[in-house]
């Protein structure tokens, strides 16, 4: 899909997504494999894990826009036994870990593929098409989102995690994405 000649609302969405994606990626410029795994703040977040998480999130929302909600595991999120959490919860937490078998370059490549898919969708899909949100305690029952609303959510997620990445990077070596 030709996103270079997209105009109007679609061009605005693409420009905003690209801006915050670039800020997110700027926090990773020149980072070593070791630095990508560091957790220099009180949080357990690291740069490589953030890339994995944002990639997974972008992919999930891309699938949502095209296919609707995925089947969800029946998890009682309010009463999880954190001493023995369900496998789905453990899998979700692995999104935030750059495993020993993974490389920063590899997860950045996966992120590039996910964001290219988002760009193609923004340029082509009916932005007014709606999908029902999956049942979850953080969504209102019966709520539906348009493709437009979904892409705005991806934008917000990317911007939020760009801020996380900036703080982590500054904690590692003083580098800042802005200023």
ZAKOLVO-168654 format. One record per atom (N, C-alpha, C): residue number from 1; residue in three letters; chain; atom name; x negated, y, z. Coordinates in steps of 0.001 Angstrom, whole numbers, plus 500000, padded with zeros to 6 digits. Layout:
// ZAKOLVO-168654
> pos, code, unit, site, x, y, z
> NUM, ALA, A, CA, X, Y, Z
...
//
This chain:
// ZAKOLVO-168654
> pos, code, unit, site, x, y, z
> 1, UNK, A, N, 499152, 498825, 500000
> 1, UNK, A, CA, 500000, 500000, 500000
> 1, UNK, A, C, 499107, 501237, 500000
> 2, UNK, A, N, 499456, 502209, 499190
> 2, UNK, A, CA, 498679, 503441, 499062
> 2, UNK, A, C, 499087, 504420, 500162
> 3, UNK, A, N, 498314, 504456, 501234
> 3, UNK, A, CA, 498635, 505378, 502327
> 3, UNK, A, C, 498032, 506756, 502104
> 4, UNK, A, N, 497132, 506881, 501149
> 4, UNK, A, CA, 496490, 508176, 500879
> 4, UNK, A, C, 497457, 509184, 500273
> 5, UNK, A, N, 498487, 508702, 499573
> 5, UNK, A, CA, 499435, 509596, 498915
> 5, UNK, A, C, 500781, 509615, 499625
> 6, UNK, A, N, 500804, 509195, 500871
> 6, UNK, A, CA, 502019, 509220, 501669
> 6, UNK, A, C, 502269, 510650, 502120
> 7, UNK, A, N, 503541, 511055, 502128
> 7, UNK, A, CA, 503880, 512428, 502486
> 7, UNK, A, C, 504928, 512452, 503594
> 8, UNK, A, N, 505216, 513660, 504072
> 8, UNK, A, CA, 506297, 513871, 505031
> 8, UNK, A, C, 506057, 513174, 506353
> 9, UNK, A, N, 507152, 512639, 506899
> 9, UNK, A, CA, 507123, 512002, 508213
> 9, UNK, A, C, 506118, 510855, 508271
> 10, UNK, A, N, 506048, 510078, 507208
> 10, UNK, A, CA, 505111, 508955, 507182
> 10, UNK, A, C, 503665, 509453, 507259
> 11, UNK, A, N, 503368, 510511, 506542
> 11, UNK, A, CA, 502018, 511082, 506587
> 11, UNK, A, C, 501707, 511606, 507988
> 12, UNK, A, N, 502697, 512211, 508634
> 12, UNK, A, CA, 502501, 512705, 509995
> 12, UNK, A, C, 502220, 511556, 510965
> 13, UNK, A, N, 502981, 510478, 510864
> 13, UNK, A, CA, 502756, 509308, 511717
> 13, UNK, A, C, 501362, 508735, 511489
> 14, UNK, A, N, 500984, 508586, 510228
> 14, UNK, A, CA, 499661, 508044, 509911
> 14, UNK, A, C, 498549, 508942, 510441
> 15, UNK, A, N, 498703, 510255, 510289
> 15, UNK, A, CA, 497675, 511185, 510758
> 15, UNK, A, C, 497523, 511098, 512280
> 16, UNK, A, N, 498629, 511035, 512996
> 16, UNK, A, CA, 498561, 510952, 514453
> 16, UNK, A, C, 497958, 509621, 514893
> 17, UNK, A, N, 498363, 508530, 514258
> 17, UNK, A, CA, 497776, 507226, 514580
> 17, UNK, A, C, 496277, 507228, 514324
> 18, UNK, A, N, 495855, 507774, 513187
> 18, UNK, A, CA, 494425, 507811, 512858
> 18, UNK, A, C, 493632, 508663, 513842
> 19, UNK, A, N, 494189, 509798, 514245
> 19, UNK, A, CA, 493490, 510686, 515187
> 19, UNK, A, C, 493197, 509941, 516488
> 20, UNK, A, N, 494207, 509310, 517048
> 20, UNK, A, CA, 494010, 508652, 518342
> 20, UNK, A, C, 493215, 507357, 518207
> 21, UNK, A, N, 493332, 506699, 517084
> 21, UNK, A, CA, 492501, 505519, 516812
> 21, UNK, A, C, 491041, 505935, 516720
> 22, UNK, A, N, 490780, 507052, 516052
> 22, UNK, A, CA, 489402, 507539, 515934
> 22, UNK, A, C, 488834, 507917, 517299
> 23, UNK, A, N, 489642, 508539, 518153
> 23, UNK, A, CA, 489176, 508868, 519505
> 23, UNK, A, C, 488876, 507586, 520287
> 24, UNK, A, N, 489736, 506595, 520141
> 24, UNK, A, CA, 489522, 505310, 520805
> 24, UNK, A, C, 488204, 504697, 520343
> 25, UNK, A, N, 487999, 504654, 519037
> 25, UNK, A, CA, 486796, 504027, 518491
> 25, UNK, A, C, 485535, 504835, 518783
> 26, UNK, A, N, 485666, 506153, 518904
> 26, UNK, A, CA, 484504, 506988, 519200
> 26, UNK, A, C, 483877, 506599, 520542
> 27, UNK, A, N, 484695, 506134, 521477
> 27, UNK, A, CA, 484165, 505708, 522777
> 27, UNK, A, C, 483295, 504465, 522648
> 28, UNK, A, N, 483364, 503782, 521517
> 28, UNK, A, CA, 482587, 502567, 521316
> 28, UNK, A, C, 481358, 502779, 520436
> 29, UNK, A, N, 481182, 503990, 519919
> 29, UNK, A, CA, 480022, 504276, 519063
> 29, UNK, A, C, 478723, 503985, 519794
> 30, UNK, A, N, 477896, 503110, 519216
> 30, UNK, A, CA, 476580, 502827, 519767
> 30, UNK, A, C, 476568, 501960, 521011
> 31, UNK, A, N, 477702, 501370, 521378
> 31, UNK, A, CA, 477775, 500534, 522569
> 31, UNK, A, C, 477153, 499169, 522278
> 32, UNK, A, N, 476363, 498685, 523202
> 32, UNK, A, CA, 475757, 497353, 523059
> 32, UNK, A, C, 476742, 496280, 523505
> 33, UNK, A, N, 476424, 495035, 523196
> 33, UNK, A, CA, 477254, 493915, 523664
> 33, UNK, A, C, 477344, 493922, 525188
> 34, UNK, A, N, 476224, 494179, 525836
> 34, UNK, A, CA, 476222, 494208, 527308
> 34, UNK, A, C, 477115, 495334, 527824
> 35, UNK, A, N, 476985, 496520, 527238
> 35, UNK, A, CA, 477798, 497653, 527676
> 35, UNK, A, C, 479287, 497403, 527440
> 36, UNK, A, N, 479622, 496692, 526374
> 36, UNK, A, CA, 481028, 496406, 526053
> 36, UNK, A, C, 481685, 495544, 527122
> 37, UNK, A, N, 480884, 494845, 527910
> 37, UNK, A, CA, 481401, 493948, 528958
> 37, UNK, A, C, 481347, 494559, 530359
> 38, UNK, A, N, 480705, 495711, 530494
> 38, UNK, A, CA, 480573, 496333, 531811
> 38, UNK, A, C, 481915, 496838, 532331
> 39, UNK, A, N, 482073, 496784, 533646
> 39, UNK, A, CA, 483251, 497341, 534312
> 39, UNK, A, C, 482754, 498370, 535334
> 40, UNK, A, N, 482375, 499572, 534855
> 40, UNK, A, CA, 481709, 500548, 535719
> 40, UNK, A, C, 482638, 501380, 536604
> 41, UNK, A, N, 483940, 501199, 536473
> 41, UNK, A, CA, 484872, 501963, 537298
> 41, UNK, A, C, 485525, 501017, 538307
> 42, UNK, A, N, 486387, 501546, 539154
> 42, UNK, A, CA, 487072, 500699, 540131
> 42, UNK, A, C, 488043, 499732, 539446
> 43, UNK, A, N, 488380, 500000, 538212
> 43, UNK, A, CA, 489238, 499121, 537424
> 43, UNK, A, C, 488429, 497928, 536917
> 44, UNK, A, N, 489110, 496875, 536519
> 44, UNK, A, CA, 488423, 495731, 535908
> 44, UNK, A, C, 488347, 495875, 534394
> 45, UNK, A, N, 488754, 497035, 533861
> 45, UNK, A, CA, 488736, 497248, 532414
> 45, UNK, A, C, 487304, 497407, 531904
> 46, UNK, A, N, 487104, 496911, 530670
> 46, UNK, A, CA, 485843, 497136, 529969
> 46, UNK, A, C, 486160, 497476, 528525
> 47, UNK, A, N, 485191, 498015, 527819
> 47, UNK, A, CA, 485440, 498497, 526455
> 47, UNK, A, C, 485844, 497374, 525505
> 48, UNK, A, N, 485139, 496252, 525556
> 48, UNK, A, CA, 485474, 495142, 524665
> 48, UNK, A, C, 486865, 494599, 524939
> 49, UNK, A, N, 487219, 494476, 526202
> 49, UNK, A, CA, 488543, 494002, 526570
> 49, UNK, A, C, 489637, 494964, 526140
> 50, UNK, A, N, 489362, 496261, 526224
> 50, UNK, A, CA, 490349, 497240, 525750
> 50, UNK, A, C, 490606, 497081, 524260
> 51, UNK, A, N, 489546, 496852, 523489
> 51, UNK, A, CA, 489728, 496657, 522050
> 51, UNK, A, C, 490594, 495422, 521808
> 52, UNK, A, N, 490309, 494336, 522532
> 52, UNK, A, CA, 491123, 493125, 522385
> 52, UNK, A, C, 492578, 493389, 522740
> 53, UNK, A, N, 492815, 494087, 523836
> 53, UNK, A, CA, 494182, 494356, 524268
> 53, UNK, A, C, 494925, 495228, 523254
> 54, UNK, A, N, 494297, 496305, 522805
> 54, UNK, A, CA, 494963, 497196, 521858
> 54, UNK, A, C, 495223, 496449, 520547
> 55, UNK, A, N, 494297, 495606, 520125
> 55, UNK, A, CA, 494496, 494802, 518915
> 55, UNK, A, C, 495710, 493893, 519080
> 56, UNK, A, N, 495786, 493206, 520199
> 56, UNK, A, CA, 496923, 492306, 520450
> 56, UNK, A, C, 498232, 493087, 520485
> 57, UNK, A, N, 498215, 494245, 521144
> 57, UNK, A, CA, 499424, 495068, 521249
> 57, UNK, A, C, 499874, 495555, 519881
> 58, UNK, A, N, 498948, 496051, 519083
> 58, UNK, A, CA, 499279, 496523, 517732
> 58, UNK, A, C, 499861, 495372, 516914
> 59, UNK, A, N, 499235, 494205, 516982
> 59, UNK, A, CA, 499733, 493044, 516243
> 59, UNK, A, C, 501130, 492637, 516674
> 60, UNK, A, N, 501376, 492643, 517990
> 60, UNK, A, CA, 502702, 492283, 518496
> 60, UNK, A, C, 503768, 493254, 518003
> 61, UNK, A, N, 503482, 494545, 518029
> 61, UNK, A, CA, 504472, 495523, 517574
> 61, UNK, A, C, 504636, 495493, 516055
> 62, UNK, A, N, 503572, 495203, 515316
> 62, UNK, A, CA, 503724, 495026, 513864
> 62, UNK, A, C, 504675, 493873, 513568
> 63, UNK, A, N, 504483, 492745, 514246
> 63, UNK, A, CA, 505383, 491596, 514057
> 63, UNK, A, C, 506814, 491945, 514457
> 64, UNK, A, N, 506959, 492698, 515542
> 64, UNK, A, CA, 508282, 493115, 516003
> 64, UNK, A, C, 508999, 493916, 514924
> 65, UNK, A, N, 508318, 494872, 514320
> 65, UNK, A, CA, 508919, 495718, 513291
> 65, UNK, A, C, 509392, 494873, 512104
> 66, UNK, A, N, 508598, 493887, 511746
> 66, UNK, A, CA, 508934, 493061, 510585
> 66, UNK, A, C, 509907, 491929, 510892
> 67, UNK, A, N, 509784, 491302, 512065
> 67, UNK, A, CA, 510510, 490060, 512331
> 67, UNK, A, C, 511430, 490103, 513535
> 68, UNK, A, N, 511376, 491153, 514319
> 68, UNK, A, CA, 512171, 491209, 515534
> 68, UNK, A, C, 511413, 490632, 516709
> 69, UNK, A, N, 512087, 490537, 517855
> 69, UNK, A, CA, 511396, 490086, 519061
> 69, UNK, A, C, 511014, 488618, 518981
> 70, UNK, A, N, 509851, 488313, 519552
> 70, UNK, A, CA, 509417, 486921, 519639
> 70, UNK, A, C, 510089, 486268, 520841
> 71, UNK, A, N, 510182, 484975, 520797
> 71, UNK, A, CA, 510703, 484223, 521940
> 71, UNK, A, C, 509803, 484473, 523142
> 72, UNK, A, N, 510402, 484807, 524261
> 72, UNK, A, CA, 509643, 485112, 525464
> 72, UNK, A, C, 509712, 483955, 526450
> 73, UNK, A, N, 508612, 483709, 527126
> 73, UNK, A, CA, 508596, 482712, 528196
> 73, UNK, A, C, 509443, 483239, 529352
> 74, UNK, A, N, 510116, 482358, 530030
> 74, UNK, A, CA, 510952, 482735, 531172
> 74, UNK, A, C, 510054, 482945, 532390
> 75, UNK, A, N, 509647, 484193, 532587
> 75, UNK, A, CA, 508762, 484527, 533706
> 75, UNK, A, C, 509504, 485491, 534622
> 76, UNK, A, N, 509513, 485200, 535873
> 76, UNK, A, CA, 510092, 486096, 536873
> 76, UNK, A, C, 508999, 487083, 537281
> 77, UNK, A, N, 508897, 488177, 536553
> 77, UNK, A, CA, 507815, 489138, 536730
> 77, UNK, A, C, 507799, 489764, 538117
> 78, UNK, A, N, 508934, 489809, 538767
> 78, UNK, A, CA, 508989, 490420, 540099
> 78, UNK, A, C, 508519, 489484, 541204
> 79, UNK, A, N, 508413, 488170, 540906
> 79, UNK, A, CA, 508055, 487205, 541948
> 79, UNK, A, C, 506950, 486249, 541502
> 80, UNK, A, N, 505966, 486769, 540793
> 80, UNK, A, CA, 504867, 485924, 540334
> 80, UNK, A, C, 504003, 485516, 541523
> 81, UNK, A, N, 503670, 484245, 541562
> 81, UNK, A, CA, 502726, 483737, 542563
> 81, UNK, A, C, 501326, 483997, 542008
> 82, UNK, A, N, 500698, 485092, 542459
> 82, UNK, A, CA, 499414, 485488, 541903
> 82, UNK, A, C, 498284, 484537, 542294
> 83, UNK, A, N, 498525, 483639, 543245
> 83, UNK, A, CA, 497510, 482628, 543561
> 83, UNK, A, C, 497537, 481491, 542541
> 84, UNK, A, N, 498633, 481391, 541792
> 84, UNK, A, CA, 498778, 480365, 540758
> 84, UNK, A, C, 499731, 480876, 539675
> 85, UNK, A, N, 499301, 481911, 538928
> 85, UNK, A, CA, 500207, 482518, 537945
> 85, UNK, A, C, 500479, 481591, 536764
> 86, UNK, A, N, 501625, 481779, 536094
> 86, UNK, A, CA, 501941, 480975, 534906
> 86, UNK, A, C, 500891, 481153, 533810
> 87, UNK, A, N, 500790, 480172, 532943
> 87, UNK, A, CA, 499801, 480194, 531853
> 87, UNK, A, C, 499962, 481430, 530967
> 88, UNK, A, N, 501193, 481865, 530740
> 88, UNK, A, CA, 501431, 483042, 529898
> 88, UNK, A, C, 500847, 484303, 530524
> 89, UNK, A, N, 500899, 484391, 531836
> 89, UNK, A, CA, 500332, 485539, 532534
> 89, UNK, A, C, 498801, 485500, 532442
> 90, UNK, A, N, 498242, 484315, 532623
> 90, UNK, A, CA, 496784, 484168, 532493
> 90, UNK, A, C, 496331, 484524, 531076
> 91, UNK, A, N, 497093, 484080, 530071
> 91, UNK, A, CA, 496751, 484389, 528679
> 91, UNK, A, C, 496798, 485893, 528429
> 92, UNK, A, N, 497808, 486556, 528984
> 92, UNK, A, CA, 497894, 488010, 528837
> 92, UNK, A, C, 496670, 488681, 529446
> 93, UNK, A, N, 496260, 488251, 530617
> 93, UNK, A, CA, 495096, 488851, 531271
> 93, UNK, A, C, 493813, 488608, 530478
> 94, UNK, A, N, 493745, 487550, 529698
> 94, UNK, A, CA, 492554, 487286, 528881
> 94, UNK, A, C, 492427, 488285, 527737
> 95, UNK, A, N, 493524, 488980, 527405
> 95, UNK, A, CA, 493445, 490037, 526390
> 95, UNK, A, C, 492473, 491134, 526816
> 96, UNK, A, N, 492241, 491264, 528095
> 96, UNK, A, CA, 491416, 492347, 528627
> 96, UNK, A, C, 489979, 491921, 528893
> 97, UNK, A, N, 489618, 490728, 528438
> 97, UNK, A, CA, 488276, 490196, 528713
> 97, UNK, A, C, 487581, 489874, 527391
> 98, UNK, A, N, 486391, 490397, 527210
> 98, UNK, A, CA, 485584, 490038, 526051
> 98, UNK, A, C, 484831, 488768, 526432
> 99, UNK, A, N, 485298, 487642, 525926
> 99, UNK, A, CA, 484740, 486351, 526303
> 99, UNK, A, C, 483321, 486147, 525813
> 100, UNK, A, N, 482655, 485183, 526393
> 100, UNK, A, CA, 481258, 484911, 526034
> 100, UNK, A, C, 481125, 484456, 524585
> 101, UNK, A, N, 482177, 483900, 524008
> 101, UNK, A, CA, 482173, 483439, 522617
> 101, UNK, A, C, 482566, 484546, 521637
> 102, UNK, A, N, 482907, 485737, 522158
> 102, UNK, A, CA, 483351, 486847, 521319
> 102, UNK, A, C, 482266, 487920, 521250
> 103, UNK, A, N, 482308, 488676, 520173
> 103, UNK, A, CA, 481382, 489797, 520020
> 103, UNK, A, C, 482170, 491082, 519851
> 104, UNK, A, N, 481545, 492184, 520197
> 104, UNK, A, CA, 482183, 493483, 519991
> 104, UNK, A, C, 482483, 493688, 518509
> 105, UNK, A, N, 481547, 493360, 517648
> 105, UNK, A, CA, 481775, 493518, 516201
> 105, UNK, A, C, 482971, 492683, 515746
> 106, UNK, A, N, 483104, 491488, 516288
> 106, UNK, A, CA, 484227, 490628, 515918
> 106, UNK, A, C, 485564, 491212, 516324
> 107, UNK, A, N, 485660, 491693, 517570
> 107, UNK, A, CA, 486946, 492245, 518007
> 107, UNK, A, C, 487236, 493581, 517322
> 108, UNK, A, N, 486191, 494337, 516982
> 108, UNK, A, CA, 486410, 495569, 516215
> 108, UNK, A, C, 486919, 495246, 514806
> 109, UNK, A, N, 486434, 494159, 514220
> 109, UNK, A, CA, 486937, 493734, 512915
> 109, UNK, A, C, 488408, 493336, 512979
> 110, UNK, A, N, 488786, 492640, 514049
> 110, UNK, A, CA, 490195, 492263, 514233
> 110, UNK, A, C, 491058, 493509, 514441
> 111, UNK, A, N, 490528, 494483, 515149
> 111, UNK, A, CA, 491260, 495734, 515356
> 111, UNK, A, C, 491458, 496457, 514018
> 112, UNK, A, N, 490432, 496494, 513200
> 112, UNK, A, CA, 490545, 497145, 511887
> 112, UNK, A, C, 491623, 496474, 511041
> 113, UNK, A, N, 491697, 495155, 511080
> 113, UNK, A, CA, 492729, 494439, 510322
> 113, UNK, A, C, 494121, 494768, 510852
> 114, UNK, A, N, 494269, 494812, 512166
> 114, UNK, A, CA, 495578, 495127, 512758
> 114, UNK, A, C, 496016, 496547, 512414
> 115, UNK, A, N, 495076, 497493, 512455
> 115, UNK, A, CA, 495443, 498873, 512160
> 115, UNK, A, C, 495732, 499066, 510662
> 116, UNK, A, N, 495059, 498322, 509808
> 116, UNK, A, CA, 495367, 498384, 508370
> 116, UNK, A, C, 496788, 497872, 508126
> 117, UNK, A, N, 497179, 496836, 508845
> 117, UNK, A, CA, 498544, 496318, 508716
> 117, UNK, A, C, 499556, 497358, 509189
> 118, UNK, A, N, 499236, 498067, 510273
> 118, UNK, A, CA, 500131, 499128, 510755
> 118, UNK, A, C, 500280, 500213, 509706
> 119, UNK, A, N, 499172, 500621, 509119
> 119, UNK, A, CA, 499231, 501671, 508100
> 119, UNK, A, C, 500105, 501252, 506921
> 120, UNK, A, N, 499970, 500013, 506492
> 120, UNK, A, CA, 500792, 499525, 505381
> 120, UNK, A, C, 502268, 499525, 505764
> 121, UNK, A, N, 502569, 499144, 506986
> 121, UNK, A, CA, 503966, 499146, 507438
> 121, UNK, A, C, 504528, 500560, 507524
> 122, UNK, A, N, 503766, 501488, 508117
> 122, UNK, A, CA, 504235, 502870, 508219
> 122, UNK, A, C, 504526, 503428, 506833
> 123, UNK, A, N, 503702, 503092, 505863
> 123, UNK, A, CA, 503863, 503617, 504507
> 123, UNK, A, C, 505025, 502977, 503753
> 124, UNK, A, N, 505488, 501816, 504195
> 124, UNK, A, CA, 506446, 501090, 503365
> 124, UNK, A, C, 507767, 500712, 504020
> 125, UNK, A, N, 507807, 500507, 505312
> 125, UNK, A, CA, 508999, 499953, 505948
> 125, UNK, A, C, 510055, 501038, 506175
> 126, UNK, A, N, 511302, 500633, 506232
> 126, UNK, A, CA, 512399, 501550, 506545
> 126, UNK, A, C, 512229, 501989, 508000
> 127, UNK, A, N, 511906, 503248, 508210
> 127, UNK, A, CA, 511632, 503738, 509558
> 127, UNK, A, C, 512880, 503758, 510438
> 128, UNK, A, N, 514052, 503687, 509827
> 128, UNK, A, CA, 515302, 503669, 510593
> 128, UNK, A, C, 515775, 502260, 510913
> 129, UNK, A, N, 515110, 501243, 510379
> 129, UNK, A, CA, 515490, 499859, 510672
> 129, UNK, A, C, 515281, 499597, 512158
> 130, UNK, A, N, 516212, 498875, 512779
> 130, UNK, A, CA, 516099, 498608, 514210
> 130, UNK, A, C, 515947, 497116, 514475
> 131, UNK, A, N, 515368, 496849, 515627
> 131, UNK, A, CA, 515228, 495487, 516143
> 131, UNK, A, C, 515617, 495521, 517625
> 132, UNK, A, N, 516214, 494443, 518129
> 132, UNK, A, CA, 516486, 494394, 519567
> 132, UNK, A, C, 515197, 494140, 520336
> 133, UNK, A, N, 515012, 494867, 521418
> 133, UNK, A, CA, 513839, 494636, 522245
> 133, UNK, A, C, 513978, 493301, 522975
> 134, UNK, A, N, 512853, 492658, 523254
> 134, UNK, A, CA, 512937, 491401, 524008
> 134, UNK, A, C, 513452, 491666, 525422
> 135, UNK, A, N, 514041, 490655, 526006
> 135, UNK, A, CA, 514490, 490792, 527390
> 135, UNK, A, C, 513261, 490858, 528291
> 136, UNK, A, N, 513174, 491932, 529050
> 136, UNK, A, CA, 512065, 492140, 529977
> 136, UNK, A, C, 512506, 493188, 530989
> 137, UNK, A, N, 511973, 493125, 532196
> 137, UNK, A, CA, 512406, 494097, 533210
> 137, UNK, A, C, 512061, 495540, 532870
> 138, UNK, A, N, 511151, 495762, 531955
> 138, UNK, A, CA, 510747, 497125, 531611
> 138, UNK, A, C, 511521, 497683, 530419
> 139, UNK, A, N, 512454, 496896, 529840
> 139, UNK, A, CA, 513334, 497379, 528777
> 139, UNK, A, C, 514777, 497320, 529261
> 140, UNK, A, N, 515570, 498310, 528879
> 140, UNK, A, CA, 516987, 498296, 529225
> 140, UNK, A, C, 517676, 497157, 528460
> 141, UNK, A, N, 518586, 496455, 529111
> 141, UNK, A, CA, 519299, 495359, 528432
> 141, UNK, A, C, 519996, 495860, 527164
> 142, UNK, A, N, 519822, 495127, 526086
> 142, UNK, A, CA, 520468, 495460, 524821
> 142, UNK, A, C, 519844, 496604, 524050
> 143, UNK, A, N, 518735, 497143, 524538
> 143, UNK, A, CA, 518079, 498273, 523867
> 143, UNK, A, C, 517496, 497847, 522521
> 144, UNK, A, N, 517555, 498743, 521555
> 144, UNK, A, CA, 516985, 498525, 520218
> 144, UNK, A, C, 516045, 499680, 519911
> 145, UNK, A, N, 514990, 499378, 519169
> 145, UNK, A, CA, 514083, 500423, 518721
> 145, UNK, A, C, 514040, 500433, 517202
> 146, UNK, A, N, 513953, 501648, 516661
> 146, UNK, A, CA, 513692, 501779, 515231
> 146, UNK, A, C, 512211, 501490, 514982
> 147, UNK, A, N, 511880, 501274, 513723
> 147, UNK, A, CA, 510467, 501127, 513366
> 147, UNK, A, C, 509715, 502399, 513759
> 148, UNK, A, N, 510335, 503542, 513542
> 148, UNK, A, CA, 509725, 504828, 513897
> 148, UNK, A, C, 509373, 504862, 515389
> 149, UNK, A, N, 510326, 504509, 516238
> 149, UNK, A, CA, 510111, 504502, 517689
> 149, UNK, A, C, 508999, 503523, 518069
> 150, UNK, A, N, 508946, 502418, 517379
> 150, UNK, A, CA, 507914, 501420, 517641
> 150, UNK, A, C, 506533, 501968, 517295
> 151, UNK, A, N, 506415, 502645, 516166
> 151, UNK, A, CA, 505121, 503216, 515790
> 151, UNK, A, C, 504718, 504336, 516751
> 152, UNK, A, N, 505694, 505086, 517261
> 152, UNK, A, CA, 505385, 506095, 518267
> 152, UNK, A, C, 504877, 505434, 519548
> 153, UNK, A, N, 505418, 504278, 519873
> 153, UNK, A, CA, 504932, 503534, 521038
> 153, UNK, A, C, 503492, 503062, 520812
> 154, UNK, A, N, 503187, 502584, 519612
> 154, UNK, A, CA, 501811, 502176, 519278
> 154, UNK, A, C, 500876, 503381, 519406
> 155, UNK, A, N, 501335, 504533, 518956
> 155, UNK, A, CA, 500553, 505762, 519083
> 155, UNK, A, C, 500279, 506080, 520553
> 156, UNK, A, N, 501305, 505991, 521395
> 156, UNK, A, CA, 501139, 506271, 522818
> 156, UNK, A, C, 500186, 505271, 523474
> 157, UNK, A, N, 500330, 504000, 523140
> 157, UNK, A, CA, 499428, 502964, 523684
> 157, UNK, A, C, 497984, 503261, 523295
> 158, UNK, A, N, 497784, 503609, 522028
> 158, UNK, A, CA, 496434, 503884, 521535
> 158, UNK, A, C, 495847, 505093, 522247
> 159, UNK, A, N, 496638, 506151, 522401
> 159, UNK, A, CA, 496158, 507356, 523070
> 159, UNK, A, C, 495827, 507071, 524531
> 160, UNK, A, N, 496691, 506318, 525205
> 160, UNK, A, CA, 496445, 505986, 526608
> 160, UNK, A, C, 495143, 505207, 526767
> 161, UNK, A, N, 494946, 504227, 525920
> 161, UNK, A, CA, 493743, 503406, 526040
> 161, UNK, A, C, 492501, 504126, 525527
> 162, UNK, A, N, 492684, 505125, 524652
> 162, UNK, A, CA, 491542, 505962, 524262
> 162, UNK, A, C, 491025, 506713, 525479
> 163, UNK, A, N, 491930, 507174, 526326
> 163, UNK, A, CA, 491525, 507840, 527565
> 163, UNK, A, C, 490796, 506896, 528502
> 164, UNK, A, N, 491323, 505669, 528628
> 164, UNK, A, CA, 490632, 504672, 529450
> 164, UNK, A, C, 489218, 504430, 528918
> 165, UNK, A, N, 489118, 504250, 527601
> 165, UNK, A, CA, 487820, 503966, 526989
> 165, UNK, A, C, 486847, 505124, 527208
> 166, UNK, A, N, 487353, 506341, 527118
> 166, UNK, A, CA, 486503, 507513, 527318
> 166, UNK, A, C, 485932, 507539, 528735
> 167, UNK, A, N, 486768, 507246, 529726
> 167, UNK, A, CA, 486305, 507234, 531121
> 167, UNK, A, C, 485274, 506129, 531339
> 168, UNK, A, N, 485554, 504948, 530791
> 168, UNK, A, CA, 484611, 503835, 530942
> 168, UNK, A, C, 483278, 504183, 530293
> 169, UNK, A, N, 483331, 504720, 529072
> 169, UNK, A, CA, 482088, 505060, 528367
> 169, UNK, A, C, 481301, 506115, 529127
> 170, UNK, A, N, 481985, 507143, 529608
> 170, UNK, A, CA, 481281, 508175, 530367
> 170, UNK, A, C, 480648, 507597, 531625
> 171, UNK, A, N, 481316, 506615, 532241
> 171, UNK, A, CA, 480764, 505975, 533431
> 171, UNK, A, C, 479537, 505134, 533109
> 172, UNK, A, N, 479463, 504618, 531887
> 172, UNK, A, CA, 478331, 503774, 531493
> 172, UNK, A, C, 477077, 504610, 531227
> 173, UNK, A, N, 477230, 505629, 530362
> 173, UNK, A, CA, 476018, 506349, 529955
> 173, UNK, A, C, 476206, 507863, 529795
> 174, UNK, A, N, 477326, 508374, 530254
> 174, UNK, A, CA, 477545, 509815, 530184
> 174, UNK, A, C, 478108, 510306, 528875
> 175, UNK, A, N, 478208, 509429, 527861
> 175, UNK, A, CA, 478744, 509845, 526567
> 175, UNK, A, C, 480236, 510148, 526691
> 176, UNK, A, N, 480684, 511160, 525959
> 176, UNK, A, CA, 482105, 511558, 525968
> 176, UNK, A, C, 482633, 511571, 524550
> 177, UNK, A, N, 483898, 511234, 524392
> 177, UNK, A, CA, 484478, 511270, 523053
> 177, UNK, A, C, 484845, 512683, 522655
> 178, UNK, A, N, 485078, 513536, 523636
> 178, UNK, A, CA, 485410, 514941, 523351
> 178, UNK, A, C, 484607, 515806, 524321
> 179, UNK, A, N, 484165, 516973, 523846
> 179, UNK, A, CA, 483491, 517927, 524721
> 179, UNK, A, C, 482143, 517541, 525032
//
